[in-house]
Amino acid sequence: MWLYRGAWGLALGAVLCLTGLPLVACATAPSSAALPVAPVALPAAPTLPAIDDFLRDATAERGYPGAVALILHDGKTVHAASYGWQDLAHTRPMRRDSIFRIYSMTKTVASVAALMLMDEGKLGLDDPVARHLPEFSKLQLFTGGSAAAPQLRPATRTLTVRHLLTHTAGFAAGGEGFEAVTQLLEQHRVREVDTLAEYAARLSQVPLAAEPGTRFRYDSTSTETLSRLVEVVAGMPFEQFLQQRIFTPLGMLDTGFEVPLAQRARVVELTTMGDGATLVLADEAHARAPGTALRPYRSGAGGLYSTADDYGRFAQMLLDGGQSHGVRLLRADTVALMLQNQLVHTALPKPVTEFSDAEGFGLGGSVLLDPALKGRTAAPGAFGWSGAASTYYTIDPGKKLVAILMLQHLPGGAQDLPRISTRFYNLVDEAIHP
């Protein structure tokens, strides 16, 4: 689902919505062949010289093909610029409104959807998941053996909504010592489904790798289950809920699970490192056909396309305590809870992620605990996450700052491009608070 840009598209959307038609209709565009859509010229924006220099260098020859950066401080845009190219052939310059696969940055959006239902009293952080998804009522725990002959016992801890939001559900998400139970996950072909309902049904038949709340293991399984829970509790498809309750109120016109044909020239090519340290097009169906769905079902864990400006509106809403231009999506205390390290409420030996002792995890994103240990100059409490194809965002409440960096590259290989997010964030800090 997608809202068309331009005056005609906005007028049509307004008419449909005012006539009381379902918001699915408001989000469904006419045939692109019948209605070509001209791009909207975005207003000129300020730039920060240090960021410009850094990203021009990062997108120079043998660097990333292109990038878009957006920095918001105290509610104002202080930097918005594009660099390099959308494509490997260097025929399409990167644009500020270029469209990116944001992969796991989708997880924060799905988390907000669940928290909106919590604000309405329809869901609780410590609700048993089985209260809303009965298929999870008889979870088994893998205790040993092999995938062919697993040893199981009933799980003793209750799987809760909080566990889904913090990646502590205990699902078979890989890792050393969990190879056999991960094979069971693969045998159930959990990811080879067309709907979130079928995803949850298959996942519920796979034994847990750990008791809920005892292990942090980042993966898609928790957020896909959370997305199915949103569907059930809200009584509407997950995609429709996001469109109606988040994208439309925030004016996120270019965010959705597929890109309309008329807009696909704005989708950035997805690269990876090939032989000889040369960038090549990634071997993904949606890389060969940009704008098509990233997964066969509407994935809350990694299915969205978006732009820097759209995600900036979403992040600024969180920085502003859950509201945007007079429209409230979340209560301020719910946002405050979201941005706190929730791993302190689990049975983990240490309330930190598997990636670093410098960060915990809130409700849908990481929370910076020790900036020096992480190599960051941000204030403690900075919140954010990234996407698999090198898209990044951070929300720093202490500095009233949102910083977004959009690249489109799948990392991999010893000769890969350098990671630049930490340096980018630190340069932003230096520019805003020298």
Salt bridges, closest charged atoms under 4 A:
ASP52 OD2 - ARG56 NH2 3.89
ASP53 OD1 - ARG56 NH1 3.90
ASP97 OD1 - ARG95 NE 2.84
ASP97 OD2 - ARG266 NE 3.70
GLU120 OE1 - LYS122 NZ 3.30
GLU120 OE2 - ARG245 NH2 2.48
ASP126 OD1 - ARG162 NE 3.02
ASP127 OD1 - ARG131 NH1 2.99
ASP127 OD2 - HIS132 NE2 3.00
GLU192 OE1 - ARG189 NE 2.87
GLU198 OE2 - ARG202 NE 2.80
GLU211 OE2 - ARG153 NH1 3.03
ASP219 OD2 - ARG191 NH2 3.82
GLU224 OE2 - ARG295 NH1 3.05
GLU231 OE1 - ARG228 NH1 2.89
GLU239 OE1 - ARG298 NE 3.17
ASP254 OD2 - ARG5 NH1 2.26
ASP254 OD2 - ARG266 NH2 2.78
GLU258 OE2 - ARG298 NH2 3.09
ASP283 OD1 - ARG288 NH1 2.64
GLU284 OE1 - HIS286 NE2 3.93
ASP309 OD1 - ARG96 NH2 2.72
ASP310 OD1 - ARG313 NH1 2.75
ASP333 OD2 - ARG331 NH2 2.72
GLU354 OE1 - ARG217 NH1 2.79
ASP357 OD2 - LYS350 NZ 2.86
GLU359 OE1 - LYS374 NZ 3.56
ASP416 OD1 - HIS409 NE2 2.79
ASP416 OD2 - ARG419 NH1 3.70
ASP429 OD1 - LYS399 NZ 3.75
GLU430 OE2 - ARG423 NH1 3.82
